[in-house]
Amino acid sequence: MAAAPKPEAGLQWLLNAITLPRHARLGIGPTIALAVLVLIILSAVFAPLIAPHDPLLMDATQRLKGPSSLHPLGTDSYGRDILSRVITGGRISLVIGVSVAVASIGIGLAIGLVAGFFRRADAIVMRIMDGLMAIPSIMIAIALVALNGPSLWSVMAAIAIPEVPRVVRLVRSVVLSAREEPYVEAAIALGSSMPKILFQHLMPNTLAPLIVQGTYVCASAILTEAILSFLGAGVASEIPTWGNIIAQGRSYFQIKPTLILWPGLMLSLCVLSVNLLGDAARDRLDPRLRKRGE
Amino acid sequence: MTVQFKNRSFTDAEVVLDVRDLTVGFAGHPDAATVLGGVSLRIRAGETACVVGESGSGKSVTSLSIMGLLPKGSLEATGGGIGFEGRNLLDLGPSAIRALRAHKISMIFQEPMTALNPLMRVGEQIEEVLEAHTALPARDRRTRVLDMLAQVHLPDIERIYLSYPHQLSGGQRQRIMIAMALILEPRLLIADEPTTALDVTTQKQILGLIDELQQRHGTAVLFITHDMGVVADIADTVHVMKHGRIVENGAIETVLRQPRDAYTKQLLRAVPSLTPRTPRDTQEGEAILTVQGLQKVYGEAGIFSRSRPHVAAQEVDFTVHPGRTVGIVGESGSGKSTVARCIVRLIDPSSGKIRIAGTDIATLPPRALKPYRKHVQIVFQDPFRSLNPRWTIARSLIEGPVNLGIDRNTALARATELLAMVGMPEDTLERFPHQFSGGQRQRIAIARALAMEPSLLVADEAVSGLDVSVQAQVLALLSDLQAKLGIAILFITHDLRVAAQVCDEVMVMQKGRIVEHDTAANVLLRPQHDYTRALIGAAPGRGWDFANFRELAQASP
């Protein structure tokens, strides 16, 4: 593709997405997903600068207004600016998505390595994981909120705990098959210590599937957070999150559907983008596809 | 012993398959190198044509082209023709090819397990072929299937008819495949390495079966193999392939006696002889390895397991002296790899003693075992999996020495020497395993084992995955290193030819026991045990001295 004439620089990367050889290009879907996600992340990070109003500022004179130059997406039942709230609401969602993904993968990786490598630990650890998996995150969340009151930490813990067993299973299965590889047996014969085999030979095999799994966990955490907020078991209702905004718009959505349309749309776009990127990562990192290239 | 080649004449027989100047290239890349560069071969009714060549020579692509099974979008026929019953197969549409595949041309593959549907009784699978392609009523179909099962010499055909693939042995599954392939009485049977995954004794039976059915039905057989011994036993004509071309063809005896092409000669010379090598001098000194009463039982009663215990190895006793090569031969499941893995302590023996450097290591816990690791090293069969794909060669080579506490720079310097010793260039160090061929990787794996300066090297089928010419090089390398370093080698193989060429002593294992243990010459030329005789009798092409293009001077009794 080097010989292709150079179009405008701005279009170049989009063009690359279509014209690069199959194995190198991102594909049109994931490219759009990446662009959308970058926009959402940037707007959330710079929310205080971008948002036209204070998302918490109530104005009784501006209740349930339609779109105007002052409030491009209108206002809610307390006269708060919907655009500002939706932009700010992304912050909590993204923080929860990313931190739940990192936490559940970190914990799951550690437990999974142990379960996959030490046969004695395996049976016990996996039964505990099965038990954990049986508890819905909504129930854990309600229990934690009842104990500690609504907080970011309770919500993150509630979402992360049920995800951990899934990660453990994934890591365990990768370790179980990798430990039978002759190069691992050769390492045993070469007198390599257990931590060396575990961390240098076995763990790198888990990274590709974990990256993929991480994106799915992230997307599902964002969604679960919204559900918990909507049910009132999430972060305190005065903090704008997409779930909270939808929950508060619920009573008025029949007369003003945009109250839940905009946060709902952002939520869907965000989850869809993360999932699309996860699919692209899987296609790229899938060991079966990669083997064909070798 | 005389060698019985097939020297049937087919000049009057009808031509079944006529491939003319067939070229195959990468689809969409007309400029790229061709995969097949003008292959021509002709098979007549009742004839067995063998296509022989090393991996990547294009033999499988040839058979797939004939079946119309080239992977769509990656390979395509770009020229020439495949004549079959007066038609050019390349001109036929997909449905016409499909009809032909069922009725006139059929194929059997290397791995029968993956070619059969695991969820369906094998009898029904064969019957399905009849259901799809004939108008036979149900009762006649069943009779026909049972008749075919009898023809492929399966025992207790009523029971086999109702069996699922996993309930049958590898040989039985291949018989089912053959029954399925031949039930519509095709004109042409393509057999792509059909016996490569089978043990020699089973291989002999399957080859005999194909031959018998061919004579009964007058089928033309295109037999693809890498094994010159098999070729000598079954071929009427042989086509030698290299880099997508047929470099030599002719009647089997002519090609084996008077090969014209340099590559054919090289291929034949690389076939190890069944005549045992002259044994190395017995060296003075204490035994490096003494194994006494070694036993390994799998599935011993535990809390969670209720399965019957399986004895993988028992009453295994032997010693290995410095500078000697001791072979363990046997078929799959004989326990030879179990013994090897116990000695390297990749698995824990159930009982018995393994004495290395004066210490019994059979029951040592991992920590205490560590200093003894250096004495015994292992080289595995699969060169594509025995090196960590994410590590540079340098990192793999110094892994062992660094574990022993040698500093990195010393270890790296030593790694460079070792690479030179195994015949690899110096820039190997910074590269990754996927940049090397199978033979090269096996050299690297040997270098990695030698980095520990072991006194015993366990080679577990270390050359079985390699092409014959590469195999010959790696065997020569092992022999060299042994002479240079005085290490002992425990050589595990299923291939009697390889064992004959490298081993001073040979142990024959069957069902977990050593049934015969003697010098290589005695075991191979004067076998005592029935099983050893059966193994030697089943070795393909055993009366022929491939490397010298003549009968074996000193044939086995």
Chai-1 contact restraints between the chains, C-beta under 6 A:
chainA,res_idxA,chainB,res_idxB,connection_type,confidence,min_distance_angstrom,max_distance_angstrom,comment,restraint_id
A,E181,B,R385,contact,1.0,0.0,6.0,A-B,restraint_1
A,P182,B,F380,contact,1.0,0.0,6.0,A-B,restraint_2
A,P182,B,R385,contact,1.0,0.0,6.0,A-B,restraint_3
A,P182,B,S386,contact,1.0,0.0,6.0,A-B,restraint_4
A,Y183,B,S386,contact,1.0,0.0,6.0,A-B,restraint_5
A,Y183,B,L387,contact,1.0,0.0,6.0,A-B,restraint_6
A,Y183,B,N388,contact,1.0,0.0,6.0,A-B,restraint_7
A,E185,B,L346,contact,1.0,0.0,6.0,A-B,restraint_8
A,A186,B,S386,contact,1.0,0.0,6.0,A-B,restraint_9
A,A189,B,V344,contact,1.0,0.0,6.0,A-B,restraint_10
A,A189,B,I378,contact,1.0,0.0,6.0,A-B,restraint_11
A,L190,B,E399,contact,1.0,0.0,6.0,A-B,restraint_12
A,L190,B,G400,contact,1.0,0.0,6.0,A-B,restraint_13
A,L190,B,N403,contact,1.0,0.0,6.0,A-B,restraint_14
A,G191,B,K370,contact,1.0,0.0,6.0,A-B,restraint_15
A,G191,B,R373,contact,1.0,0.0,6.0,A-B,restraint_16
A,G191,B,N403,contact,1.0,0.0,6.0,A-B,restraint_17
A,S192,B,N403,contact,1.0,0.0,6.0,A-B,restraint_18
A,H201,B,N388,contact,1.0,0.0,6.0,A-B,restraint_19
A,P204,B,R390,contact,1.0,0.0,6.0,A-B,restraint_20
A,E294,B,H434,contact,1.0,0.0,6.0,A-B,restraint_21
